Amino acid sequence: MSGLTLVVMAAGVGRRYGGLKQIEPIGPNGEWIVDYSVFDAVRAGFERVLFVVRDEIQSGFQERFDRVLPDALEVRYVVQSLSDLPAGFSPPAERTKPWGTGHAVWSCRRVIDGPFAVINADDYYGRGAFESLARFLAGSDGDTIGHALVGYRLSKTLTRHGTVTRGVCRVGADGLLLEIVERHRVEDRAGIVGYSDDGETWTTLPPSATVSMNMWGFAERFVGQLSDRLVEFLLEHTSAELETVEFLLPGVVGRLVAAGVRVRVLPTDEAWFGVTYREDVGKARQEIAKRIDRGKYPMRLWDR
């Protein structure tokens, strides 16, 4: 493989949603949210897509995308498996859910050999975000720094139907990431945005805060950095903890930044939407319909 690759993390189980939110029909012809992400990515210059899936949903994904995606687009599927771990490690017998976003990307280690982007399958990011990330990965800045995070305004990433988790970023004057901290139970309470990591203490956040929506750009060397961190992660936790704890990209990047690795923050004014909760589906459909009316997308996304 060569050129720009888009890694789509689609192996989540959607516990809050109550099903496979990745495949919820959003567009007028049954398009999924990820269809619009792939469409935008291709227009921005990405040449191939890696879908990270679970074994039980691979055939459904492959059958569907083989039918609708352009023949010129190179598409591959990588299975994220609980048993796929570094040598000498095995999963606890009681673990049932995937290892997390960091492990999803690590699962692609055998097929990544160049700069790549990473997104969630159930989030809408906007074409401008893909264009910014493609320029970074293809340009000289990508050669010297290598890694990037697309930063969204917190106020544009909230849902009215429940709380969310967001990676809140601290960004230096030079545009480099200084820190990223996962905040839980983030919500807007009557116009005041804040979070409650422990479910009791409420801490406010500025609506303009920069947050991660798991839209990343990485140089190829990130795969090796990820491998080292995964081994550390498995050694740090007890067997009981490994039944539920997740290996997440924000945590990996945070540790790399603390160790001196530079990560560029690419700010975007794009508005996020997704299907975190079933009640979000209506808004997602409305937002796509608005963009079709404005000419941003054709009525039929894939002409096949």
N, C-alpha and C positions, 0 to 999 in steps of 0.2 A: 504494500500500500504506500501511497505517497500523496502529496498535496494536503489540503485541509479536510479533516475528518470531524464529523459531528457524532459524539457519543450520546445516545438517548437512554436515560435510565428509566426503564419501564417494568422493573421487577417488583415494585412495591405491592403490598397486599391490601392497602386501603382500608384499614380497620375503622377509622373515624367515618369514612364514607360508606362502609358497608358493602364493598364490592370492588370490581375493577374499574376505578374511575378513569384509567387511561383510555378506555374504549367507549366512554360515554359519547353518544352522538351529539355534536355541537353545531356543525354546519348544516346548510339546507339540504345537502345530499347525504347526510349521515357522517360527515367528516368529523374526525376526532381533533382535539386541541393540537396534538402532535403533528397532524397533517399541516397545520398552518405554520408550525415551527420549522418543519422540514422545507416547506415551500419558501419561507423567508430565508432560510439558510442557503438553499440552492441559489436564490437570487443574489445573495451576498457573496457567493463564490465557493461555498463548500461543495466538495466533489463526491463525498461518500458518507454513508451513515452506518453507524454500528448501533443496533438495538440491543440493550442488555435486558434479558427477559428471564423468567423462571421456566424450568423445563416444561411445566404443565401448560404454559400459554404460548410456547414458541411456535407450534404448528399453526395456531390461529393467527398470530401476528404475521408469520411468514406468508401464509396463504392470502391474507388480506393485502399486505403491502406489495407482494409480487403482482397482484392484480391491478393496483391503482398507481403505484409510483412509476415515474418515467424509466424507460429501459436504459437510458444513458447514465442514470444515477446508480453508483455501486452501493449495494446494500448487503450488510452481513448481520448475523445474529450471534450473540454471545450469551451463553447460559450462565447465570449467577447461581452457583451451587453452594450449599452449606458446607459441603465436604471439600471445596476447593480452597485450600489453605496452604501456607508455606510448609515445606518439609518438616516433619516432626510434630505437627499439630493436627488435632482432629476436633470436630465440633462436639459440644456436650450433647448427650443423648436427648435431653429435654428441650433443646433449642428447636424452634419451628420457623421463626421469621428470618428473612434475609439479614445478612450481616450489616447492611447499611450502604450509604452512597460511596464511601471510600472503597469498600470492597467491590462495589459494582464496577468502578473504574479499574481497579486492580484486575478484575476478571478479564479485561480486554488486553492484558499485557502482551499476549502472544501475537496480536494483530495490529498493534499501534507501532508505527515507525516514523512518526513525524508529528508536527504540531496538531493539536486537537482541541475541540471545544466540548463542554459537557453541559447537558440540560436535563431537567425533569420532563417526563412525558406528559404530565398533567398540568403544566403551567404554560400560560401564554406570555411571551417575552417581548414581542414587537420587532418589526423588521430593522429598525434603527439599532437595536441592541446587537443583532447578528452582524450588521454592517460594521459596527464599531469593533466587534471582536475579530471579524475576519481581517480588517485592516491591521489590527495589532499583531495577529498571528503571522500574517504575511509580510510585515514590514520589518525594518531594521530594529525597532524598539523590541520586537519579539525576540531578536537575536541576542540582545544584551540583557534583557530582564527575563523574558521567557514565559512568565506566568501572569495571568490577569483575572480579575473579577469584575463582572458587570455590576455596578452598584445602583440600586433603585432607591428612590425616596420612600421612606417608611410609609408615609401617608397614602402612597399609591399601591400598597401591597396588602391591604387589610380586607377582610371579609366582614359583612354585617351578620354573619350567621354563626359565629363562634370565635374562639381564640386560635392563634397560629403561633408557630415557632419561627423566629427570624434570627439570622446571624447579623448582629449589630456591629458595624465597622467603625473603627477610628482610623481616619485617613490623614496623612501628613500633608504639609503645604506643597510637597513635591508630587502629590498624587499617588504615593505609595501606601500600601496597607500597613498600618502600625499594629492593629489588633482586630480580631474578630471573636465575638463572644455570642454563643447561642443563648437567646432569651426565650423563655417559654410563657405561654398564656398571654401573648401579646394581643391587645385589642384596643378599640376606641370606645371609651366610656363617656358618652355625652360630649364628644368633642375633645376629650383629653386622652392622649395615647400613652399607654404604659404597659408594663409586664408584671407578672408575678411568678417567679421561678419556683417558689415554695407553695403557691396556692393561697397564701395568706398576706404576705407583704406586697404592697403595691408601689411600684416605682415608675415615675413618669419618664417619657422619652420625647425628644423634640420630633414633631412630624416630619421635619426635614432630614432626620438621621439617615445615613447611608446604610442600606441593608443588603445582604446577599439573598438571592433567590435561587441559588445553586446553578448559576450560569457562569461557567469558568472557561478560561483558555489556558492551556498548558503546553509547554515545550515537551518534547519526547522524554527528557530526563526526569520528568515528574514521576514516571512509572517506577523508576528505581527508588526515588525518594519515598514513594508510596509503599513499596515493598519493605523498606527498612522500618517505616513507621508501623506497618501492620504487625510485624514481628514484635515490636515494642508493645503494641496494644495487647496482643495475646499473652505476653509475659506479665503485663501489669495487672491483669484481672484474675480473680479467683475463678474456679470452675463454676461456682454458683452465679457469679456476676456475668460470666460468658453465656449464660442461658438467655439473657435479655439485652445486654449492653450492645450498642451499635458503634461501628467504626465509620465515622462521618467525615465528609470532606472539610467542613469548616474547622474541625478540630485538627485535622492533618495540616491544613494550610496555616492555622494559627501557630502550631509548633514550628513549622518551617520559618515563618516570619520571625518568631522569637529567636531562632537560631541564625538569623541574618539573611535568609533568602528573600529576595525582593519580589513583590507582587504588585503589579500596576492595577489601580482601581479605575475602571472606565465608567464614568457617570452616564446615566441615561435618564431622559424624561419620559420614557415609555411607561405606560400604565399596565401593571400586572393584573391578570385575573386568572382564576383557576377553578378547580372543582374539589376543594378541600372537603366540603360538605355537600350533601345532595341538594341543599337549598341554593347552592352556588350555580347550579346548572342553568337556571333561567337567565341569570345575568350574563353568563358566558355566551349563551345563544344570542342574547340581545347585542352584546358587544361585537360579536362576529358579524351579525346582520348589519350593524352600523358601518363596519369597515367595508363590507360588500357594497353598501349603498354609496359610500364615498369613493369607490373604485379601487380600494387597496387590494381587494381580492376578487377574482372572478366568481360568478355564481357557482360554477362547477370547477372546483379547485384543480383536479387532475383530469386532463383531457384524454381519457382512455376509455 
